Amino acid sequence: AQSVTQLGSHVSVSEGALVLLRCNYSSSVPPYLFWYVQYPNQGLQLLLKYTTGATLVKGINGFEAEFKKSETSFHLTKPSAHMSDAAEYFCAVSGYTGGFKTIFGAGTRLFVKA
Amino acid sequence: EAGVTQFPSHSVIEKGQTVTLRCDPISGHDNLYWYRRVMGKEIKFLLHFVKESKQDESGMPNNRFLAERTGGTYSTLKVQPAELEDSGVYFCASSQVSWDPNEKLFFGSGTQLSVL
């Protein structure tokens, strides 16, 4: 079985500050990990993904995430927040468990203050 | 290239009525998924089509929900009769292949369903 826990349903940062969105996962098989972002009135878009290999993954818009197997974490970071980063972010996990489906967390809404 | 489109964007119905949601995946995508997000909670998997066949419908809440994908193109999700707890945002997603778990999903903007 697979599951995702996102710590904090809301995160607020000042423009220019570090963004840190936390994600922990549980998986009985080797996980594939994703971060998706949803802007208002739009569908989810893929920010970045971890499959195998390098544990530090870079995505679009300056975001990156690090896969830490020992901590079962895949936290999302960005060194300097921009107003346009305000959105809802979803961590997700997939892997073969008799079939393939992507399991999502509850989402973290990021607010960026001027 | 057109993305995943969903119709309607919003639907407000009364308890006991029937509602049909539609999803048009990206052309050529064999895989189509339905997800639902109840307010503030996780996006929950409902079911997965490969072409016109239901690959996995383990997430369907109960037999009031019926999904179809005739001809392997667009899909419909019908709720009959609707109950209050069916309210939420219904997302559709598509992808080209299903055997690759790191395959990127392309999402529609969702249908906000409100059952009063």
Boltz contact constraints between the chains, C-beta under 6 A:
constraints:
  - contact:
      token1: [A, 32]
      token2: [B, 101]
      max_distance: 6.0
  - contact:
      token1: [A, 32]
      token2: [B, 102]
      max_distance: 6.0
  - contact:
      token1: [A, 42]
      token2: [B, 109]
      max_distance: 6.0
  - contact:
      token1: [A, 43]
      token2: [B, 107]
      max_distance: 6.0
  - contact:
      token1: [A, 43]
      token2: [B, 108]
      max_distance: 6.0
  - contact:
      token1: [A, 43]
      token2: [B, 109]
      max_distance: 6.0
  - contact:
      token1: [A, 44]
      token2: [B, 107]
      max_distance: 6.0
  - contact:
      token1: [A, 46]
      token2: [B, 104]
      max_distance: 6.0
  - contact:
      token1: [A, 49]
      token2: [B, 102]
      max_distance: 6.0
  - contact:
      token1: [A, 51]
      token2: [B, 102]
      max_distance: 6.0
  - contact:
      token1: [A, 94]
      token2: [B, 101]
      max_distance: 6.0
  - contact:
      token1: [A, 95]
      token2: [B, 101]
      max_distance: 6.0
  - contact:
      token1: [A, 96]
      token2: [B, 101]
      max_distance: 6.0
  - contact:
      token1: [A, 99]
      token2: [B, 56]
      max_distance: 6.0
  - contact:
      token1: [A, 100]
      token2: [B, 98]
      max_distance: 6.0
  - contact:
      token1: [A, 100]
      token2: [B, 101]
      max_distance: 6.0
  - contact:
      token1: [A, 101]
      token2: [B, 45]
      max_distance: 6.0
  - contact:
      token1: [A, 104]
      token2: [B, 42]
      max_distance: 6.0
  - contact:
      token1: [A, 104]
      token2: [B, 43]
      max_distance: 6.0
  - contact:
      token1: [A, 105]
      token2: [B, 42]
      max_distance: 6.0
  - contact:
      token1: [A, 106]
      token2: [B, 41]
      max_distance: 6.0
  - contact:
      token1: [A, 106]
      token2: [B, 42]
      max_distance: 6.0
